[in-house]
């Protein structure tokens, strides 16, 4: 028998939540205030039917909406959707007892994602398909278009399927194509290829290389190892042009990256020396080096090598010193950070608990935290605040459009 539910709010994962006498029920693809009919199993609503729609419900633009596991909030009007992301940041800070000015959420436009991860599978009929996982499932949803992706990525889908075919040699292979649009064309790194059986055969490698050349890829790599490179993939970080490491990290949306870097640069104006921790290939390093000399550190040796390679590409930058160092196992100490009166850190989702504890002992007067996880940011922020810093402002950044994911930039001053 189906239950009639009223959706009270949207949870942190993007599902609607209905409070019932039996506890909360999670209902996907719903909105606050909606009345829905659904079969409830173990606290989850299945086969949801909208009985009374929210006035904030809009028509989704993707033909794959509802089946594809991405874009789970595509049915929500822009205003309340961005307000909800703002609220997720406020709640994360409030759990740590932190109050501060939170600026309006910075939106990312559709068609702006320069990197996507496409899963490849072969159908029982032998056809190679590309797509994304279905909601809470291993099933692959074949996609013909993607409203969040750069149109140049979408245009390459047919050619990418031909490339993927070469990597389906072993029945246990489940290739994922990590596709990035760069200044010199498409860069594709493939992971998920069965290795225990000997990896990709020479014949299949040649098949992949031929398909990559036919698609005019800049580079094709297998788990970071280059198979072919017609042109070095390049990206612009501030005034510098930097070679992208195969399989390396890059912010997904240029507009979101610009919003983050502009706030970081504005916050450190007047600094005499800046530390850029978890710097990757230099996303923040090069813009920061227009202000003052920069000490850059990251655990990725390939990222640091790319950063160093980009140093000579721009004029007018202050000195950049870069070090490959695992900041989780060996965080930079106050001695290492001597002379740095400004520090920027952009850690992975786990945050930077040990590195933050070291920042506390420095003489830095301003710290900029960039985060893809408001919960771990709030934890690290509490450490800084307890040591005498004030969290001046936080800006939520909606880098991953129509998802539950929210990023942010926070500025601390002593």
C-alpha positions as CSV (number, residue, x, y, z in Angstrom):
1,X,0.0,0.0,0.0
2,X,1.4,3.4,-1.0
3,X,1.9,6.2,1.6
4,X,1.0,9.8,1.2
5,X,4.0,12.0,2.3
6,X,4.7,15.7,2.7
7,X,8.2,16.7,1.9
8,X,9.6,18.9,4.7
9,X,13.1,19.7,3.4
10,X,16.0,18.6,1.2
11,X,18.7,16.6,2.9
12,X,22.4,17.0,2.4
13,X,22.5,14.3,-0.4
14,X,19.8,16.1,-2.4
15,X,16.8,13.9,-1.5
16,X,13.6,15.2,-0.2
17,X,12.9,14.3,3.4
18,X,9.4,13.6,4.8
19,X,9.1,13.4,8.6
20,X,6.8,10.5,9.6
21,X,5.8,8.8,12.8
22,X,8.1,6.0,11.8
23,X,11.1,8.3,11.2
24,X,12.4,10.3,8.2
25,X,11.7,9.0,4.7
26,X,14.0,10.0,1.9
27,X,12.3,10.7,-1.4
28,X,14.4,11.3,-4.5
29,X,13.6,14.1,-7.0
30,X,11.2,15.9,-4.8
31,X,11.0,19.4,-3.4
32,X,10.0,21.0,0.0
33,X,6.2,21.4,0.4
34,X,5.3,18.8,-2.2
35,X,2.8,16.0,-1.4
36,X,3.8,12.7,-2.9
37,X,2.5,9.1,-3.0
38,X,5.2,6.4,-2.8
39,X,5.9,2.9,-1.6
40,X,8.2,3.2,1.5
41,X,10.9,0.6,2.1
42,X,13.5,0.9,4.9
43,X,13.1,4.7,5.1
44,X,13.3,5.3,1.3
45,X,10.4,6.2,-1.0
46,X,10.2,4.2,-4.2
47,X,8.0,4.7,-7.3
48,X,7.3,8.3,-6.3
49,X,4.3,10.1,-7.8
50,X,3.9,13.8,-7.3
51,X,0.4,14.6,-6.0
52,X,0.9,18.3,-5.4
53,X,3.9,19.9,-7.0
54,X,5.9,22.8,-5.5
55,X,5.7,26.2,-7.3
56,X,9.5,26.0,-7.4
57,X,9.4,22.9,-9.6
58,X,10.6,23.5,-13.2
59,X,10.9,21.3,-16.3
60,X,14.3,19.5,-16.4
61,X,16.4,20.1,-19.5
62,X,18.1,16.8,-19.8
63,X,16.4,13.9,-21.6
64,X,18.2,11.5,-19.2
65,X,16.9,13.2,-16.0
66,X,15.4,10.8,-13.5
67,X,17.4,7.8,-14.8
68,X,20.9,9.2,-14.9
69,X,22.4,9.6,-11.4
70,X,23.7,13.1,-12.0
71,X,21.8,16.4,-11.9
72,X,19.4,15.2,-9.1
73,X,18.2,18.8,-8.5
74,X,17.6,19.8,-12.1
75,X,13.9,20.2,-11.3
76,X,14.4,23.0,-8.8
77,X,14.2,26.7,-9.8
78,X,17.5,28.6,-9.6
79,X,16.7,30.9,-6.7
80,X,15.7,28.4,-4.0
81,X,18.2,25.9,-5.3
82,X,21.1,28.3,-4.8
83,X,19.6,29.3,-1.4
84,X,19.6,25.7,-0.3
85,X,23.3,25.4,-1.1
86,X,23.9,28.5,1.0
87,X,22.0,26.9,3.8
88,X,24.1,23.7,3.6
89,X,27.2,25.9,4.3
90,X,25.5,27.7,7.1
91,X,24.4,24.4,8.8
92,X,27.9,23.0,8.5
93,X,29.4,26.1,10.2
94,X,26.6,26.1,12.8
95,X,27.4,22.6,13.9
96,X,30.8,23.9,14.9
97,X,29.3,26.9,16.6
98,X,30.6,29.3,13.9
99,X,28.7,32.4,12.7
100,X,30.0,34.6,10.0
101,X,28.9,36.6,6.9
102,X,28.0,34.1,4.1
103,X,27.8,35.7,0.7
104,X,25.3,34.6,-1.9
105,X,26.1,31.4,-3.7
106,X,28.1,31.9,-6.9
107,X,26.3,30.0,-9.7
108,X,27.9,28.0,-12.6
109,X,26.2,28.2,-16.0
110,X,25.0,25.1,-17.9
111,X,27.4,23.7,-20.5
112,X,30.5,24.8,-18.5
113,X,32.0,21.6,-17.2
114,X,35.4,21.1,-18.9
115,X,35.9,17.6,-17.4
116,X,33.6,14.6,-17.0
117,X,34.0,10.9,-16.2
118,X,32.3,8.7,-18.7
119,X,31.8,5.0,-17.9
120,X,32.1,2.6,-20.9
121,X,30.3,-0.8,-21.2
122,X,29.5,-3.3,-24.0
123,X,25.9,-4.2,-24.5
124,X,24.8,-7.9,-25.0
125,X,24.4,-7.0,-28.6
126,X,28.1,-5.9,-28.8
127,X,27.5,-2.2,-29.0
128,X,29.8,0.1,-26.9
129,X,27.9,2.7,-24.8
130,X,29.1,5.6,-22.7
131,X,27.2,7.1,-19.8
132,X,26.8,7.7,-16.1
133,X,25.6,5.5,-13.3
134,X,21.9,5.3,-12.5
135,X,20.8,6.6,-9.1
136,X,22.1,4.3,-6.3
137,X,22.9,1.6,-8.8
138,X,25.8,0.1,-10.8
139,X,23.6,0.1,-13.9
140,X,24.9,2.3,-16.7
141,X,22.6,4.9,-18.3
142,X,23.7,5.6,-21.8
143,X,23.8,9.4,-22.5
144,X,23.6,11.2,-25.8
145,X,23.9,14.6,-24.3
146,X,24.7,16.3,-21.0
147,X,23.5,19.8,-20.2
148,X,26.2,20.5,-17.7
149,X,29.1,19.5,-19.9
150,X,31.0,21.8,-22.3
151,X,29.4,21.2,-25.7
152,X,32.8,20.3,-27.2
153,X,32.9,17.3,-24.8
154,X,29.4,16.3,-25.9
155,X,30.3,16.6,-29.5
156,X,33.1,14.0,-28.9
157,X,30.8,11.3,-27.5
158,X,30.7,9.2,-30.7
159,X,34.5,9.3,-31.1
160,X,35.0,8.6,-27.4
161,X,32.9,5.4,-27.7
162,X,35.2,4.2,-30.5
163,X,38.2,4.8,-28.3
164,X,36.5,3.1,-25.3
165,X,36.0,-0.1,-27.4
166,X,39.7,-0.8,-27.3
167,X,39.7,-0.9,-23.5
168,X,36.9,-3.5,-23.3
169,X,39.3,-6.4,-24.1
170,X,38.9,-8.2,-20.8
171,X,35.4,-9.1,-19.4
172,X,36.3,-7.8,-16.0
173,X,37.4,-4.4,-17.4
174,X,35.1,-1.5,-16.5
175,X,36.8,1.5,-18.2
176,X,36.1,5.0,-17.2
177,X,37.2,7.8,-19.6
178,X,38.2,10.9,-17.7
179,X,37.8,13.5,-20.4
180,X,39.1,17.1,-20.1
181,X,38.8,20.0,-22.5
182,X,42.1,21.9,-22.6
183,X,43.5,24.8,-24.6
184,X,45.0,22.3,-27.1
185,X,42.1,19.9,-27.3
186,X,40.8,16.8,-25.6
187,X,42.8,15.0,-22.9
188,X,41.6,11.5,-22.0
189,X,42.8,9.3,-19.2
190,X,41.3,5.8,-18.9
191,X,41.1,3.9,-15.7
192,X,39.3,0.7,-14.7
193,X,41.1,-1.6,-17.1
194,X,41.8,-5.1,-15.8
195,X,45.5,-5.5,-14.9
196,X,45.7,-9.0,-13.4
197,X,45.3,-10.6,-16.8
198,X,48.3,-8.6,-18.1
199,X,46.6,-5.3,-18.8
200,X,45.9,-4.0,-22.3
201,X,47.4,-6.0,-25.1
202,X,49.7,-4.4,-27.7
203,X,47.0,-4.9,-30.4
204,X,44.4,-3.1,-28.3
205,X,46.8,-0.3,-27.4
206,X,47.3,0.3,-31.2
207,X,43.6,0.2,-31.7
208,X,43.2,2.8,-29.0
209,X,45.9,5.0,-30.4
210,X,44.4,4.9,-33.9
211,X,41.0,5.9,-32.6
212,X,42.6,8.7,-30.5
213,X,44.4,10.0,-33.6
214,X,41.2,9.8,-35.7
215,X,39.4,11.8,-32.9
216,X,42.2,14.4,-32.9
217,X,42.8,13.9,-29.2
218,X,45.6,16.0,-27.7
219,X,46.6,13.0,-25.5
220,X,45.4,9.6,-24.5
221,X,46.7,7.9,-21.3
222,X,46.0,4.7,-19.4
223,X,45.9,5.3,-15.6
224,X,48.4,8.2,-16.0
225,X,50.7,6.5,-18.5
226,X,50.7,8.2,-21.9
227,X,49.7,6.1,-24.9
228,X,49.8,8.9,-27.4
229,X,50.3,12.6,-27.4
230,X,49.7,14.7,-30.5
231,X,49.9,18.0,-28.5
232,X,50.7,18.8,-24.9
233,X,47.4,19.5,-23.1
234,X,47.6,23.0,-21.6
235,X,45.5,25.1,-19.2
236,X,45.7,28.7,-18.2
237,X,46.2,29.5,-14.5
238,X,46.2,33.3,-14.2
239,X,48.8,34.7,-16.5
240,X,50.6,31.3,-16.9
241,X,50.1,28.4,-19.3
242,X,50.7,25.1,-17.6
243,X,51.0,21.5,-19.0
244,X,48.3,19.2,-17.5
245,X,49.6,16.1,-15.8
246,X,48.0,12.9,-17.3
247,X,45.2,12.0,-14.9
248,X,46.0,15.1,-12.8
249,X,43.6,17.2,-10.8
250,X,41.9,20.2,-12.4
251,X,38.9,22.3,-11.2
252,X,35.9,21.1,-13.2
253,X,34.4,24.5,-14.2
254,X,36.6,27.5,-15.3
255,X,34.0,30.0,-14.0
256,X,34.0,28.4,-10.6
257,X,37.8,28.4,-10.6
258,X,37.8,32.1,-11.5
259,X,35.4,32.9,-8.6
260,X,37.7,31.0,-6.1
261,X,41.0,32.5,-7.3
262,X,39.7,36.1,-7.5
263,X,38.6,35.9,-3.9
264,X,41.9,34.3,-2.7
265,X,43.9,37.0,-4.6
266,X,41.8,39.8,-3.1
267,X,42.2,38.5,0.4
268,X,46.0,38.3,0.3
269,X,46.6,41.8,-1.3
270,X,49.5,43.4,0.5
271,X,51.1,40.2,1.6
272,X,55.0,39.9,1.5
273,X,55.1,36.1,1.0
274,X,52.3,33.6,0.4
275,X,52.1,29.9,1.0
276,X,49.9,27.8,-1.3
277,X,49.2,24.4,0.3
278,X,47.7,21.5,-1.6
279,X,48.6,23.6,-4.7
280,X,48.1,20.9,-7.4
281,X,49.6,22.2,-10.7
282,X,49.2,25.8,-9.6
283,X,45.5,26.8,-9.9
284,X,46.0,29.4,-7.2
285,X,49.8,29.6,-7.2
286,X,50.1,31.6,-10.4
287,X,47.4,34.2,-9.7
288,X,48.9,34.6,-6.1
289,X,52.3,35.1,-7.6
290,X,51.0,38.4,-9.2
291,X,50.8,39.7,-5.6
292,X,53.9,38.3,-3.8
293,X,56.5,35.4,-3.8
294,X,54.8,32.0,-3.3
295,X,55.9,28.9,-1.5
296,X,53.8,26.1,-3.1
297,X,53.5,22.5,-1.8
298,X,51.5,19.4,-2.8
299,X,51.7,15.6,-2.5
300,X,51.6,15.1,-6.3
301,X,55.0,15.0,-7.8
302,X,53.5,15.2,-11.3
303,X,51.5,18.3,-10.2
304,X,54.6,20.0,-8.9
305,X,56.5,19.2,-12.1
306,X,53.7,20.7,-14.2
307,X,53.7,23.8,-12.0
308,X,57.5,24.2,-12.4
309,X,57.1,23.8,-16.1
310,X,54.6,26.6,-16.2
311,X,56.8,29.1,-14.3
312,X,58.6,30.4,-17.4
313,X,55.4,30.9,-19.4
314,X,54.4,34.2,-17.8
315,X,56.0,37.6,-17.3
316,X,55.8,39.7,-14.2
317,X,55.3,37.0,-11.6
318,X,57.1,37.0,-8.3
319,X,59.3,34.1,-7.3
320,X,57.6,30.7,-7.0
321,X,59.2,27.9,-4.9
322,X,57.5,24.6,-5.3
323,X,57.9,21.3,-3.3
324,X,56.4,17.9,-3.7
325,X,55.5,16.9,-0.2
326,X,52.7,14.8,1.5
327,X,51.0,17.4,3.6
328,X,49.0,14.8,5.4
329,X,52.0,12.8,6.7
330,X,54.5,15.8,6.7
331,X,52.5,19.1,7.0
332,X,54.6,22.2,6.7
333,X,55.6,23.5,10.1
334,X,55.7,27.1,11.4
335,X,59.5,26.9,10.7
336,X,58.8,25.8,7.1
337,X,56.3,28.6,6.7
338,X,58.5,31.3,8.2
339,X,58.0,34.6,6.5
340,X,54.6,33.7,5.1
341,X,52.2,36.3,6.2
342,X,49.4,34.8,4.0
343,X,48.4,31.2,3.6
344,X,46.0,29.6,1.1
345,X,45.0,25.9,1.5
346,X,42.8,23.8,-0.8
347,X,42.8,20.3,0.6
348,X,40.8,17.2,-0.7
349,X,37.5,16.3,0.8
350,X,39.0,15.0,4.0
351,X,40.2,18.5,4.9
352,X,43.6,19.3,6.5
353,X,43.4,18.7,10.2
354,X,47.1,18.3,10.7
355,X,48.2,21.1,8.4
356,X,45.7,23.4,10.0
357,X,47.2,22.7,13.4
358,X,50.6,23.8,12.0
359,X,49.1,27.0,10.5
360,X,48.0,28.0,13.9
361,X,51.6,28.4,15.0
362,X,52.7,30.7,12.1
363,X,52.8,34.5,12.0
364,X,50.3,34.5,9.1
365,X,47.8,37.3,9.5
366,X,45.4,36.0,6.7
367,X,44.4,32.5,5.8
368,X,42.2,31.5,2.9
369,X,40.5,28.1,3.0
370,X,39.1,26.6,-0.2
371,X,37.1,23.5,0.3
372,X,34.9,21.0,-1.5
373,X,33.4,19.8,1.8
374,X,31.7,22.3,4.1
375,X,31.8,19.8,7.0
376,X,35.6,19.3,7.1
377,X,36.1,23.0,6.3
378,X,34.0,23.9,9.4
379,X,36.1,21.5,11.5
380,X,39.4,23.1,10.3
381,X,37.9,26.5,10.7
382,X,37.1,25.8,14.4
383,X,40.8,25.1,14.9
384,X,41.8,28.4,13.4
385,X,39.1,30.4,15.3
386,X,40.1,28.8,18.6
387,X,43.7,30.0,17.9
388,X,42.6,33.6,17.5
389,X,41.6,33.9,13.8
390,X,38.2,35.4,12.8
391,X,36.3,33.9,9.9
392,X,35.6,37.1,8.0
393,X,33.5,35.8,5.1
394,X,32.5,32.6,3.4
395,X,31.4,32.3,-0.3
396,X,29.6,29.1,-1.4
397,X,30.5,28.1,-5.0
398,X,28.1,26.0,-7.0
399,X,30.8,24.3,-9.2
400,X,28.7,21.1,-9.7
401,X,25.5,22.4,-11.1
402,X,22.2,20.6,-10.1
403,X,24.1,18.3,-7.7
404,X,24.1,18.2,-3.9
405,X,27.8,19.2,-3.9
406,X,28.8,22.6,-2.7
407,X,32.3,24.2,-2.5
408,X,33.4,27.4,-0.7
409,X,36.1,29.9,-0.1
410,X,36.6,31.2,3.5
411,X,38.8,34.2,4.5
412,X,40.3,34.2,8.1
413,X,42.2,37.1,9.7
414,X,43.9,37.3,13.0
